[in-house]
Amino acid sequence: MKQAYLVPLALPLLALNGVRAEQSEPPISTATSIIITASPLVHPNRLSLDPQSPVQPIPAADGTGLLKTVPNMNITRKGGMAGDPLFRGLGGSRLAITSDNSYVLGGCGGRMDPPTAYIFPRAYDEVVITKGPQTVTQGPGLVAGSVQFLRHPRYYGEGALSLDGGLTGGSADRLDAFAGLDAGNELGYLRLNANHNQADDYRDGSGERVHSAYDKRSQSLQLGLTPDELSLLELSYDRSRGEAAYADRALDGSQFDRDAWGLRLERQAITPWLGKVQLQYGHSLIDHVMDNYSLRPVSGMYKAMNPERTTDTARLLAELNLGAHHTQLGVDWMQDDHRSRMAMGMTAAAADRYRDQPYRDTQSFDNLGVFVEDHWQLNDKQQLIGGLRLDHTRARFEPLAIDNPLKEQDYRLHAGFVRLEHRQQAWTWYAGYGQAERAPDFWERNRNGALNTETNRQLDAGLLYRQDQLSGSLSLFAGRVDDFILVDNRDHALARNIDARRLGGEAEIRWQFSPDWSIESSLAYTHGQNTSDDLPLGQTPPLELNTRLGYDNGSQELALLMRNVAAQHRFAEGQGNIVGQDQGPSAGFTVFSLNAGWKITPQFTLATGIDNLFDKDYSEFINKQEIDMAGANPQTGRIAEPGRQWWAELQLSF
């Protein structure tokens, strides 16, 4: 890791040298040797991931690397990083991505930089995924659900200090370095994180090089003041820089810059009935550059484009404890402004003159929402959860004349859900109905400025079982989407409204058949139908089965992972979403991976693995088409996944 990262991390060590490293609740999470291959569902329609744990296959340098371990979560590959996540075949603005309850939005009109490209998971304490429209607290338009990257506030009853670090090496000259420091006392706390991730082009199973190299750096800081254990004032700052090569287009991302800061005020146990009041404000600036000459040989004209996006969010939340009711009341606001500039010429210097060009405003969005969500404990076995939300979104095409009917559009959005949960001994069952309306987003409006709002009406039901050595879960959904916004490449990549039906779900099971051995498996499937065109719904993933056989005696572990993906014959060529479109049928495949872990000491953990053990040559159905780097950009087929890759990760925690 660069010395510039280590110097600020060392200062609190000197200041707190000799302070007793003991802390009150909540505890600081430490790295473990657990290898994530799937995430068990422990709450109805919601799952939680530990971003501190090693992941197999080895993740990219951003948030998608962790999300791809979730059953029914697919990643649209473009290169080595910055893949776009889709849950149950839906992504983009249908799947809300937030960092500490603030929206993260990319700047590229072609989704070169999805929100997860700017998120480094190890800097967070928890990642929470809500399936479908079964919450109203995470913003408007949760057609697919939400992903929350969360950092939890600290309170130290006395002086404490914790230091975590990690170093990862692997194929394609992969090198990751991470360091994190937590320090504090009863008056407050300080958290510092820094990481550097880089890799060269990987090779697929046939030995072909894929244009996919990347280099990414990020740092974060949280400074909290805790005058008592019930009060909090926190300031935060996040910074990321990077570049990435792309195999699916004639441009690369030569600059991924994000600067974000936030403020959180919180007071708990104000009265017996007022449990908490929280105020949050966040500001994010994304400065992204894409060009065709920084990371690849140039063929023809030199081009550079520089979109910039500024997003401000605010949120006021109150939690009420009214007998058997735990209620959240809130209001949130977002202001989102996008602008861009570009240049081209016969030399790199000519294209670099984009820096001298003025920005041109493109689109802007304002959103104001109010919500209420209630947990009603009916008895010791049952609870009823429900919520309502109302949003007003105003969208503007800034360059249009004031008298143009598309200049400014208003959308009034409604959302709500209700879910009954029943717990009895080892069993939990649940059933719910949810509805979410979504306004056309920046990328869809670029393709068609006169789209209707999209409405998803969805039933969710499931079972959970936890007892002794056996556990499992089943999540099912069925929904109808009115005015689904479809992107159709057969019609010059225009967006239009259709009606669609969707159903599917996920099943998971884990059996600890001996003290040290376990086997676990997950099954995921989604079926989508475009009822307007009588075609399959584009970008719907195929059936997938993952199985893991593992040994863990508390200090050493070994695991074999088998991933089976069925062929996909249901497709709508040229149709899909803002991320990608169907390219035709795809073949099924089976991939094996192997990993091992060793708890060397309480402070040191070593994890190592081989992904794609037998060097399988394969590609995913949810994918992009690869560009022929040597030609005039002809399409050569789907981007292949990496072939055999080895990796090793050493973690430090004390």
C-alpha positions as CSV (number, residue, x, y, z in Angstrom):
1,M,0.0,0.0,0.0
2,K,1.2,3.5,-0.8
3,Q,2.9,5.4,2.0
4,A,0.5,8.2,1.5
5,Y,-2.3,5.9,2.8
6,L,-0.4,4.6,5.8
7,V,0.7,7.9,7.2
8,P,-2.7,9.2,8.2
9,L,-3.6,5.7,9.5
10,A,-0.6,5.8,11.8
11,L,-1.3,9.1,13.5
12,P,-4.2,7.9,15.7
13,L,-2.0,4.9,16.7
14,L,0.5,7.2,18.1
15,A,-2.1,9.3,19.9
16,L,-3.8,6.4,21.5
17,N,-0.8,4.3,22.2
18,G,-1.3,2.4,25.4
19,V,-5.0,2.9,25.5
20,R,-6.8,-0.3,26.5
21,A,-8.4,-1.9,23.4
22,E,-11.8,-2.7,24.9
23,Q,-15.1,-1.5,23.6
24,S,-18.8,-1.5,24.5
25,E,-21.6,-2.4,22.2
26,P,-21.8,-2.5,19.2
27,P,-18.6,-4.5,18.7
28,I,-16.3,-3.7,15.8
29,S,-16.6,-6.5,13.2
30,T,-13.3,-8.3,12.5
31,A,-12.2,-10.2,9.5
32,T,-12.8,-14.0,9.6
33,S,-11.7,-16.9,7.5
34,I,-15.3,-17.6,6.3
35,I,-15.5,-17.8,2.6
36,I,-18.8,-16.5,1.3
37,T,-20.5,-18.6,-1.4
38,A,-24.1,-17.8,-0.7
39,S,-26.0,-15.7,1.8
40,P,-28.5,-17.5,4.0
41,L,-31.9,-15.8,4.4
42,V,-32.4,-15.2,8.1
43,H,-35.2,-12.6,7.9
44,P,-38.3,-12.8,5.7
45,N,-37.5,-11.2,2.3
46,R,-34.3,-9.7,3.6
47,L,-30.7,-10.9,3.8
48,S,-27.5,-9.5,5.3
49,L,-23.9,-9.9,4.0
50,D,-20.7,-9.5,5.9
51,P,-18.4,-7.4,3.6
52,Q,-15.4,-8.1,5.8
53,S,-15.2,-11.8,4.8
54,P,-13.2,-13.2,1.9
55,V,-15.3,-14.0,-1.2
56,Q,-15.1,-16.7,-3.8
57,P,-14.9,-16.3,-6.7
58,I,-12.5,-13.5,-5.9
59,P,-14.5,-10.2,-6.2
60,A,-13.9,-7.2,-8.4
61,A,-12.6,-4.0,-6.7
62,D,-16.1,-2.7,-6.2
63,G,-19.6,-3.6,-4.7
64,T,-20.6,-6.0,-7.5
65,G,-18.0,-8.5,-6.4
66,L,-19.9,-9.1,-3.1
67,L,-23.3,-9.0,-4.6
68,K,-22.7,-11.8,-7.1
69,T,-22.7,-14.3,-4.2
70,V,-26.4,-13.7,-3.7
71,P,-28.8,-16.2,-5.3
72,N,-30.6,-14.7,-8.3
73,M,-28.2,-11.8,-8.4
74,N,-26.5,-11.5,-11.8
75,I,-23.7,-9.1,-12.9
76,T,-23.5,-7.7,-16.5
77,R,-19.8,-8.1,-17.3
78,K,-18.1,-5.3,-19.2
79,G,-14.5,-5.9,-18.2
80,G,-12.7,-6.5,-14.9
81,M,-14.7,-4.2,-12.7
82,A,-17.8,-1.9,-12.8
83,G,-20.2,-4.7,-13.7
84,D,-23.9,-3.8,-13.4
85,P,-26.0,-5.8,-10.8
86,L,-29.4,-7.2,-11.6
87,F,-31.6,-8.9,-9.1
88,R,-34.1,-11.4,-10.5
89,G,-33.4,-9.9,-13.9
90,L,-34.0,-6.3,-12.9
91,G,-31.4,-3.6,-12.3
92,G,-30.6,0.0,-13.0
93,S,-32.9,2.3,-11.0
94,R,-35.3,-0.6,-10.3
95,L,-32.7,-1.8,-7.7
96,A,-31.8,1.1,-5.4
97,I,-28.1,1.3,-4.4
98,T,-27.4,3.4,-1.3
99,S,-24.4,4.2,0.8
100,D,-25.4,5.0,4.4
101,N,-28.9,5.9,3.1
102,S,-27.6,8.3,0.5
103,Y,-28.1,7.5,-3.2
104,V,-25.0,6.7,-5.4
105,L,-25.6,7.4,-9.1
106,G,-23.2,7.0,-12.0
107,G,-22.6,9.7,-14.6
108,C,-22.1,7.8,-17.9
109,G,-25.0,7.7,-20.3
110,G,-23.9,4.2,-21.3
111,R,-23.8,2.8,-17.7
112,M,-20.0,2.6,-17.8
113,D,-19.9,3.6,-14.1
114,P,-22.8,2.0,-12.2
115,P,-23.3,3.0,-8.6
116,T,-21.3,-0.1,-7.3
117,A,-18.3,1.0,-9.2
118,Y,-17.7,3.7,-6.6
119,I,-18.2,1.5,-3.5
120,F,-15.5,-0.6,-1.8
121,P,-17.3,-3.2,0.4
122,R,-14.6,-3.7,3.0
123,A,-15.2,-0.1,4.2
124,Y,-18.7,-1.0,5.4
125,D,-20.0,-3.1,8.3
126,E,-23.0,-4.7,6.6
127,V,-24.8,-5.0,3.3
128,V,-28.6,-5.4,3.5
129,I,-30.6,-6.6,0.5
130,T,-34.4,-6.3,0.5
131,K,-36.2,-8.5,-2.0
132,G,-38.9,-6.7,-4.0
133,P,-41.2,-3.9,-3.0
134,Q,-41.3,-4.9,0.7
135,T,-40.0,-1.7,2.3
136,V,-40.8,2.0,1.8
137,T,-37.9,3.5,3.7
138,Q,-35.3,3.2,1.0
139,G,-36.6,5.7,-1.6
140,P,-39.0,5.5,-4.5
141,G,-39.3,3.0,-7.3
142,L,-38.2,-0.2,-5.5
143,V,-39.5,-2.5,-8.3
144,A,-36.7,-5.0,-7.8
145,G,-35.7,-4.1,-4.2
146,S,-32.8,-2.3,-2.5
147,V,-29.2,-2.8,-1.6
148,Q,-27.9,-0.8,1.4
149,F,-24.2,-0.5,2.1
150,L,-24.1,0.5,5.8
151,R,-21.6,1.7,8.4
152,H,-23.0,1.5,11.9
153,P,-22.3,4.2,14.5
154,R,-20.0,3.4,17.4
155,Y,-20.1,4.1,21.1
156,Y,-17.1,3.3,23.3
157,G,-17.6,3.2,27.0
158,E,-13.8,3.6,27.4
159,G,-10.7,4.0,25.2
160,A,-10.5,1.5,22.4
161,L,-8.4,0.8,19.3
162,S,-8.8,-1.7,16.4
163,L,-6.7,-2.1,13.3
164,D,-7.6,-4.3,10.3
165,G,-5.6,-4.9,7.1
166,G,-5.4,-7.2,4.2
167,L,-3.3,-8.0,1.2
168,T,-4.5,-10.1,-1.8
169,G,-2.6,-11.4,-4.8
170,G,-3.7,-13.4,-7.7
171,S,-3.8,-14.2,-11.4
172,A,-3.6,-11.4,-14.0
173,D,-1.2,-9.5,-11.6
174,R,-4.1,-9.0,-9.2
175,L,-3.0,-6.9,-6.2
176,D,-5.3,-5.6,-3.5
177,A,-4.3,-3.8,-0.3
178,F,-6.6,-2.6,2.5
179,A,-6.1,-1.0,5.9
180,G,-8.8,0.2,8.4
181,L,-8.5,1.8,11.8
182,D,-11.2,2.3,14.5
183,A,-10.4,4.3,17.6
184,G,-12.3,6.1,20.2
185,N,-13.4,6.7,23.7
186,E,-16.6,7.8,25.5
187,L,-16.5,11.2,23.7
188,G,-16.3,10.0,20.1
189,Y,-14.7,7.8,17.5
190,L,-12.6,7.9,14.4
191,R,-12.7,5.4,11.5
192,L,-10.2,5.5,8.6
193,N,-10.2,3.1,5.6
194,A,-7.9,3.0,2.6
195,N,-7.6,0.5,-0.2
196,H,-5.8,0.0,-3.6
197,N,-7.0,-2.5,-6.1
198,Q,-5.4,-3.3,-9.5
199,A,-5.3,-6.1,-12.1
200,D,-4.2,-6.6,-15.7
201,D,-6.3,-8.1,-18.5
202,Y,-7.5,-11.5,-17.5
203,R,-7.5,-14.6,-19.9
204,D,-10.6,-16.6,-20.5
205,G,-10.8,-20.4,-20.5
206,S,-9.5,-20.6,-24.1
207,G,-6.5,-18.5,-23.2
208,E,-7.7,-15.4,-25.0
209,R,-6.9,-12.0,-23.4
210,V,-9.9,-9.9,-22.5
211,H,-9.5,-6.1,-22.4
212,S,-10.3,-5.7,-18.7
213,A,-7.4,-4.1,-16.7
214,Y,-8.3,-1.7,-13.9
215,D,-6.7,0.4,-11.1
216,K,-8.8,1.8,-8.3
217,R,-8.1,3.7,-5.0
218,S,-10.4,4.8,-2.3
219,Q,-10.4,6.2,1.1
220,S,-13.0,7.0,3.7
221,L,-13.2,8.8,7.1
222,Q,-15.9,8.9,9.7
223,L,-15.6,11.2,12.7
224,G,-18.2,10.8,15.4
225,L,-18.9,12.8,18.5
226,T,-20.8,10.9,21.3
227,P,-21.4,13.2,24.3
228,D,-23.4,10.2,25.7
229,E,-24.4,6.7,24.5
230,L,-27.7,8.1,23.2
231,S,-26.4,11.0,21.1
232,L,-24.4,11.2,17.9
233,L,-23.0,13.7,15.6
234,E,-21.1,12.1,12.7
235,L,-19.2,13.6,9.8
236,S,-18.1,11.4,6.9
237,Y,-16.0,11.7,3.8
238,D,-15.5,9.2,0.9
239,R,-13.1,9.6,-1.9
240,S,-12.4,7.2,-4.9
241,R,-10.2,7.4,-8.0
242,G,-9.7,4.9,-10.7
243,E,-9.6,3.8,-14.3
244,A,-10.9,0.7,-16.1
245,A,-10.6,-0.9,-19.5
246,Y,-13.8,-2.2,-21.2
247,A,-14.3,-5.1,-23.5
248,D,-17.8,-4.2,-24.6
249,R,-17.3,-0.8,-26.2
250,A,-15.0,1.4,-28.1
251,L,-14.3,3.6,-25.1
252,D,-12.6,3.0,-21.7
253,G,-13.1,4.7,-18.3
254,S,-10.0,6.8,-17.9
255,Q,-11.3,8.5,-14.8
256,F,-13.7,7.4,-12.0
257,D,-13.6,10.2,-9.5
258,R,-16.1,10.5,-6.6
259,D,-16.0,12.8,-3.6
260,A,-18.8,12.5,-1.1
261,W,-19.4,13.8,2.4
262,G,-22.2,13.3,4.8
263,L,-23.6,14.5,8.1
264,R,-25.6,12.4,10.6
265,L,-27.4,13.6,13.7
266,E,-29.1,11.1,16.0
267,R,-30.7,11.0,19.4
268,Q,-32.2,7.9,21.0
269,A,-34.6,7.2,23.9
270,I,-36.0,10.7,23.9
271,T,-39.2,9.7,25.6
272,P,-40.8,6.3,26.3
273,W,-42.7,6.5,23.0
274,L,-40.1,8.4,20.9
275,G,-37.3,5.9,20.4
276,K,-35.1,7.8,17.9
277,V,-34.8,10.9,15.8
278,Q,-32.3,10.9,13.0
279,L,-31.2,13.6,10.5
280,Q,-28.9,12.8,7.6
281,Y,-27.5,14.9,4.7
282,G,-25.3,13.7,1.9
283,H,-23.5,15.3,-1.0
284,S,-21.8,13.4,-3.9
285,L,-19.9,14.6,-6.9
286,I,-19.0,12.2,-9.7
287,D,-16.5,13.3,-12.3
288,H,-16.1,10.6,-15.0
289,V,-14.1,10.6,-18.2
290,M,-14.3,8.1,-21.0
291,D,-12.0,8.1,-24.0
292,N,-10.6,5.8,-26.7
293,Y,-6.9,6.5,-26.4
294,S,-5.7,6.3,-22.7
295,L,-6.0,2.6,-22.3
296,R,-6.1,1.2,-25.9
297,P,-4.6,1.8,-29.3
298,V,-6.4,4.4,-31.3
299,S,-8.1,3.7,-34.6
300,G,-9.3,6.9,-36.3
301,M,-10.5,9.9,-34.4
302,Y,-9.4,10.6,-30.8
303,K,-12.5,11.1,-28.6
304,A,-13.1,12.1,-24.9
305,M,-16.3,12.7,-23.0
306,N,-16.6,14.1,-19.4
307,P,-20.0,13.7,-17.7
308,E,-20.4,15.1,-14.2
309,R,-23.1,14.3,-11.7
310,T,-24.0,16.1,-8.5
311,T,-26.4,14.4,-6.0
312,D,-27.6,15.9,-2.8
313,T,-29.8,13.9,-0.4
314,A,-31.5,14.6,3.0
315,R,-33.5,12.4,5.3
316,L,-35.4,13.0,8.5
317,L,-36.5,9.9,10.4
318,A,-38.4,9.3,13.6
319,E,-38.9,5.9,15.3
320,L,-42.0,5.6,17.6
321,N,-42.6,2.8,20.2
322,L,-46.4,2.7,20.7
323,G,-47.2,-0.4,22.7
324,A,-47.1,-3.3,20.2
325,H,-46.2,-1.0,17.3
326,H,-42.7,0.0,16.2
327,T,-43.2,2.8,13.6
328,Q,-40.9,4.7,11.4
329,L,-42.0,8.1,10.0
330,G,-39.8,9.9,7.6
331,V,-39.3,12.4,4.8
332,D,-36.5,12.3,2.3
333,W,-35.3,14.6,-0.5
334,M,-33.0,14.3,-3.5
335,Q,-31.6,16.8,-5.9
336,D,-29.7,15.3,-8.9
337,D,-28.0,17.3,-11.6
338,H,-26.2,16.0,-14.7
339,R,-24.0,17.8,-17.2
340,S,-21.4,16.9,-19.7
341,R,-18.7,18.1,-22.1
342,M,-16.6,16.5,-24.8
343,A,-13.9,17.0,-27.5
344,M,-12.4,15.1,-30.4
345,G,-9.6,15.5,-32.9
346,M,-6.8,13.8,-34.7
347,T,-4.4,13.8,-31.7
348,A,-4.7,13.1,-28.0
349,A,-4.0,16.7,-27.2
350,A,-7.0,17.8,-29.3
351,A,-9.3,15.4,-27.4
352,D,-7.8,16.5,-24.1
353,R,-9.1,19.9,-24.8
354,Y,-12.4,18.8,-23.3
355,R,-11.0,20.2,-20.1
356,D,-11.2,23.7,-21.6
357,Q,-14.8,23.3,-22.8
358,P,-17.8,24.5,-20.7
359,Y,-20.1,22.0,-19.3
360,R,-23.6,21.7,-20.9
361,D,-26.5,20.9,-18.6
362,T,-28.4,17.7,-19.7
363,Q,-31.0,16.6,-17.1
364,S,-32.0,17.3,-13.6
365,F,-34.3,15.6,-11.1
366,D,-35.9,16.6,-7.8
367,N,-37.6,14.2,-5.5
368,L,-39.5,14.7,-2.3
369,G,-41.0,11.7,-0.5
370,V,-42.8,10.9,2.7
371,F,-43.3,7.4,4.2
372,V,-44.5,5.5,7.2
373,E,-43.6,1.9,8.0
374,D,-45.0,0.0,11.0
375,H,-44.1,-3.3,12.7
376,W,-47.1,-4.5,14.7
377,Q,-46.5,-7.4,17.1
378,L,-49.8,-9.2,17.1
379,N,-48.8,-11.8,19.6
380,D,-45.6,-13.8,20.5
381,K,-45.7,-15.6,17.2
382,Q,-47.1,-13.2,14.6
383,Q,-46.3,-9.7,13.4
384,L,-47.8,-7.6,10.7
385,I,-45.5,-5.2,8.8
386,G,-46.8,-2.6,6.4
387,G,-45.9,0.8,4.9
388,L,-47.1,3.6,2.6
389,R,-45.0,6.0,0.6
390,L,-45.8,9.1,-1.6
391,D,-43.2,10.8,-3.8
392,H,-43.2,13.7,-6.1
393,T,-40.5,13.6,-8.8
394,R,-39.8,16.5,-11.2
395,A,-37.6,15.8,-14.2
396,R,-36.2,18.4,-16.6
397,F,-34.4,18.3,-20.0
398,E,-32.3,21.4,-19.4
399,P,-31.4,22.2,-23.1
400,L,-35.0,22.2,-24.3
401,A,-36.9,25.3,-25.0
402,I,-39.2,26.5,-22.1
403,D,-42.3,25.9,-24.2
404,N,-41.4,22.3,-25.1
405,P,-43.8,19.8,-23.5
406,L,-40.9,17.6,-22.5
407,K,-38.9,20.4,-20.8
408,E,-40.3,19.6,-17.4
409,Q,-42.4,16.6,-16.3
410,D,-43.9,15.8,-13.0
411,Y,-44.5,12.2,-11.7
412,R,-46.5,11.4,-8.6
413,L,-45.5,8.0,-7.3
414,H,-47.2,5.7,-4.8
415,A,-45.8,2.7,-3.0
416,G,-47.0,0.4,-0.3
417,F,-46.8,-3.1,1.1
418,V,-48.2,-5.4,3.8
419,R,-46.6,-8.6,5.1
420,L,-47.7,-11.2,7.7
421,E,-45.0,-13.2,9.5
422,H,-45.6,-16.2,11.7
423,R,-42.9,-17.8,13.8
424,Q,-43.3,-21.1,15.6
425,Q,-40.4,-23.0,17.0
426,A,-37.9,-23.6,14.2
427,W,-40.3,-22.4,11.4
428,T,-41.1,-19.0,10.0
429,W,-43.5,-18.4,7.2
430,Y,-44.5,-15.1,5.6
431,A,-46.7,-13.7,2.8
432,G,-47.0,-10.2,1.6
433,Y,-48.2,-7.9,-1.2
434,G,-46.2,-4.9,-2.4
435,Q,-46.6,-2.2,-5.0
436,A,-44.1,0.3,-6.3
437,E,-44.2,3.0,-9.0
438,R,-41.1,4.2,-10.7
439,A,-40.5,7.3,-12.9
440,P,-38.3,6.9,-16.0
441,D,-34.7,7.4,-15.1
442,F,-31.9,9.5,-16.7
443,W,-30.9,6.7,-19.1
444,E,-34.4,5.8,-20.2
445,R,-35.4,9.4,-20.8
446,N,-32.4,9.8,-23.0
447,R,-34.0,7.2,-25.3
448,N,-37.6,8.4,-25.0
449,G,-38.7,11.5,-23.2
450,A,-42.4,10.6,-23.2
451,L,-42.5,7.4,-21.1
452,N,-45.2,6.5,-18.6
453,T,-44.4,5.6,-15.0
454,E,-43.7,1.9,-14.3
455,T,-45.9,0.0,-11.7
456,N,-45.0,-3.3,-10.2
457,R,-47.6,-5.3,-8.2
458,Q,-46.0,-8.3,-6.6
459,L,-46.8,-11.1,-4.2
460,D,-44.0,-12.5,-2.0
461,A,-44.2,-15.6,0.2
462,G,-41.7,-17.9,1.8
463,L,-40.5,-20.3,4.5
464,L,-37.5,-20.3,6.8
465,Y,-36.3,-23.2,9.0
466,R,-33.5,-23.1,11.6
467,Q,-32.8,-25.9,14.0
468,D,-29.6,-27.7,15.1
469,Q,-27.7,-28.9,12.1
470,L,-30.3,-28.2,9.4
471,S,-31.5,-24.9,8.0
472,G,-33.1,-23.6,4.9
473,S,-35.3,-21.1,3.2
474,L,-37.7,-20.6,0.3
475,S,-38.6,-17.3,-1.3
476,L,-41.2,-17.1,-4.0
477,F,-42.6,-14.1,-5.9
478,A,-45.1,-13.4,-8.7
479,G,-45.7,-10.0,-10.1
480,R,-47.3,-7.9,-12.9
481,V,-45.5,-4.9,-14.2
482,D,-47.7,-2.3,-16.0
483,D,-45.9,0.1,-18.4
484,F,-42.6,-1.8,-17.9
485,I,-39.9,0.3,-19.6
486,L,-38.3,-1.8,-22.2
487,V,-35.2,-0.8,-24.2
488,D,-35.4,-2.2,-27.7
489,N,-32.3,-2.2,-29.9
490,R,-34.3,-3.2,-32.9
491,D,-35.8,0.2,-32.8
492,H,-32.7,2.3,-32.6
493,A,-32.2,1.6,-28.9
494,L,-35.4,3.4,-28.0
495,A,-37.3,2.9,-24.8
496,R,-41.1,2.1,-24.8
497,N,-43.7,0.9,-22.3
498,I,-45.0,-2.7,-22.4
499,D,-46.8,-4.9,-19.9
500,A,-44.9,-7.8,-18.3
501,R,-45.4,-10.8,-15.9
502,R,-42.7,-12.2,-13.7
503,L,-42.4,-15.1,-11.3
504,G,-39.7,-17.2,-9.6
505,G,-37.7,-17.4,-6.4
506,E,-34.8,-18.8,-4.5
507,A,-34.3,-21.9,-2.3
508,E,-31.4,-22.5,0.1
509,I,-30.5,-25.4,2.4
510,R,-27.6,-26.1,4.7
511,W,-26.9,-29.4,6.5
512,Q,-24.1,-29.7,9.2
513,F,-23.8,-33.5,8.9
514,S,-20.9,-33.7,11.2
515,P,-19.1,-31.3,13.7
516,D,-16.6,-30.2,11.0
517,W,-18.4,-30.9,7.7
518,S,-21.4,-29.2,6.0
519,I,-23.0,-29.1,2.7
520,E,-25.2,-26.2,1.4
521,S,-27.0,-25.5,-1.8
522,S,-29.0,-22.7,-3.4
523,L,-31.4,-22.7,-6.4
524,A,-32.5,-19.6,-8.2
525,Y,-34.9,-19.1,-11.1
526,T,-36.8,-16.2,-12.7
527,H,-39.4,-16.4,-15.5
528,G,-40.3,-13.2,-17.4
529,Q,-42.9,-12.6,-20.1
530,N,-43.4,-9.6,-22.3
531,T,-47.2,-9.9,-22.6
532,S,-47.5,-6.9,-25.0
533,D,-45.2,-8.4,-27.7
534,D,-45.9,-12.1,-26.6
535,L,-42.1,-12.6,-26.2
536,P,-39.9,-13.6,-23.3
537,L,-38.9,-10.6,-21.1
538,G,-35.4,-9.5,-22.1
539,Q,-32.4,-10.0,-19.7
540,T,-34.1,-12.7,-17.6
541,P,-31.4,-15.0,-16.2
542,P,-31.6,-18.8,-16.5
543,L,-31.9,-21.5,-13.8
544,E,-28.9,-21.6,-11.5
545,L,-27.8,-24.2,-8.8
546,N,-24.8,-23.6,-6.5
547,T,-23.5,-26.3,-4.1
548,R,-20.8,-26.1,-1.5
549,L,-19.1,-28.9,0.4
550,G,-17.1,-27.5,3.3
551,Y,-14.8,-28.6,6.2
552,D,-14.2,-26.2,9.1
553,N,-12.6,-27.2,12.4
554,G,-12.4,-23.7,13.8
555,S,-8.8,-23.0,12.6
556,Q,-8.6,-24.7,9.2
557,E,-11.2,-24.9,6.5
558,L,-11.5,-26.3,3.0
559,A,-14.4,-26.0,0.6
560,L,-15.4,-27.1,-2.9
561,L,-17.9,-25.0,-4.8
562,M,-19.9,-26.3,-7.8
563,R,-21.8,-23.7,-9.9
564,N,-24.3,-25.1,-12.4
565,V,-26.1,-22.7,-14.8
566,A,-28.7,-24.0,-17.3
567,A,-28.9,-23.1,-20.9
568,Q,-31.2,-20.2,-21.7
569,H,-33.5,-20.7,-24.7
570,R,-36.0,-18.0,-23.7
571,F,-34.8,-14.7,-25.1
572,A,-35.9,-11.7,-27.0
573,E,-33.0,-10.7,-29.2
574,G,-32.2,-7.0,-29.1
575,Q,-34.6,-6.3,-26.1
576,G,-33.6,-5.6,-22.6
577,N,-32.9,-2.6,-20.3
578,I,-30.5,0.3,-19.9
579,V,-27.7,-2.1,-19.0
580,G,-27.9,-4.6,-21.9
581,Q,-30.0,-6.6,-24.3
582,D,-30.5,-10.2,-25.2
583,Q,-28.0,-11.5,-27.8
584,G,-29.6,-14.9,-28.4
585,P,-29.6,-18.3,-26.6
586,S,-26.8,-19.2,-24.3
587,A,-25.3,-22.6,-23.4
588,G,-25.3,-24.0,-19.9
589,F,-22.1,-24.6,-17.9
590,T,-20.7,-26.1,-14.8
591,V,-17.7,-24.5,-13.0
592,F,-15.8,-25.8,-10.0
593,S,-13.8,-23.7,-7.5
594,L,-11.7,-24.7,-4.5
595,N,-10.7,-22.6,-1.4
596,A,-9.0,-23.1,1.9
597,G,-8.5,-21.0,5.0
598,W,-6.2,-21.1,8.0
599,K,-6.5,-19.1,11.2
600,I,-2.8,-18.8,11.8
601,T,-3.2,-16.8,15.0
602,P,-6.1,-14.9,16.5
603,Q,-4.7,-11.9,14.6
604,F,-3.7,-13.4,11.3
605,T,-5.9,-15.3,8.8
606,L,-4.8,-16.8,5.4
607,A,-7.4,-17.6,2.7
608,T,-6.5,-19.0,-0.7
609,G,-8.4,-20.4,-3.6
610,I,-8.6,-21.4,-7.3
611,D,-11.6,-20.2,-9.3
612,N,-12.7,-22.1,-12.4
613,L,-10.6,-25.0,-11.3
614,F,-10.8,-26.8,-14.7
615,D,-10.3,-23.7,-16.9
616,K,-13.8,-23.8,-18.3
617,D,-14.4,-21.6,-21.4
618,Y,-17.8,-20.0,-20.8
619,S,-19.9,-16.9,-20.8
620,E,-23.0,-15.7,-18.9
621,F,-26.4,-15.1,-20.5
622,I,-26.6,-11.8,-18.7
623,N,-23.7,-10.2,-20.6
624,K,-22.5,-7.6,-23.1
625,Q,-20.9,-8.2,-26.5
626,E,-17.1,-8.0,-26.9
627,I,-15.5,-5.5,-29.2
628,D,-12.7,-6.7,-31.6
629,M,-9.9,-4.4,-30.4
630,A,-7.9,-4.8,-33.7
631,G,-10.8,-4.1,-36.1
632,A,-13.3,-1.4,-36.8
633,N,-15.3,-2.4,-33.6
634,P,-17.1,-5.5,-34.9
635,Q,-19.0,-7.5,-32.3
636,T,-17.4,-10.9,-31.6
637,G,-19.9,-12.4,-29.2
638,R,-20.5,-12.4,-25.4
639,I,-17.6,-11.4,-23.1
640,A,-16.1,-14.6,-21.8
641,E,-15.6,-15.1,-18.1
642,P,-12.1,-15.6,-16.6
643,G,-10.5,-18.9,-16.9
644,R,-8.5,-20.6,-14.1
645,Q,-7.5,-18.0,-11.5
646,W,-5.6,-18.4,-8.3
647,W,-5.7,-16.0,-5.4
648,A,-4.4,-15.7,-1.8
649,E,-5.5,-13.2,0.9
650,L,-3.8,-12.5,4.2
651,Q,-5.9,-10.6,6.8
652,L,-4.7,-8.9,9.9
653,S,-7.0,-7.9,12.8
654,F,-6.1,-6.7,16.3
